[in-house]
């Protein structure tokens, strides 16, 4: 069974959803470790409550991105991880790290890439007054939200939407699409 590491920086709702689906047998994998670059985040509490081990590798403790990524890689190697799932991980990984794990590193993004890459995708789409946005799960490459797409799901912007209602529907789509995409990667049906 494939061993999965989750990289998190915040609330961990996508991570929690995926671990619950693993525990329910809907995703055939082992939730091996949750790694956060920030101490005290809600994702760590959620992982512990689900019985998954956690590690904090605080990025500020390292002199540069390369040193942080080396520490991250050492942790992944110690835990014999097969697939790395980014779930609200708000760090850009170095080219060397991405190259080492290319094809085994996936991310979710709250927009229909290539539209609205970056940290504020939902707000950017809202401000552009688009009629449709969505969710993308993709393999991570050396760019920011530029890797090969695994799955996408459209989310319409409704006439009575507020930014908050749109965000809620996008997050609901994330909870549906990320397990599907992870299953495609685990089964080998989606690969680079």
Secondary structure, 3 states (H helix, E strand, C coil): CCEEEEEECCCCHHHHHHHHHHHCCCCCCEEEEEEECCCCCHHHHHHHHCCCCEEECCHHHCCCHHHHHHHHHHHHHHCCCCEEEECCCCCCCCHHHHHHHCCCEEEEECCCCCCCCCCCHHHHHHHCCCCEEEEEEEECCCCCCCCCEEEEEEEECCCCCCHHHHHHHHHHHHHHHHHHHHHHHHHCCCCC
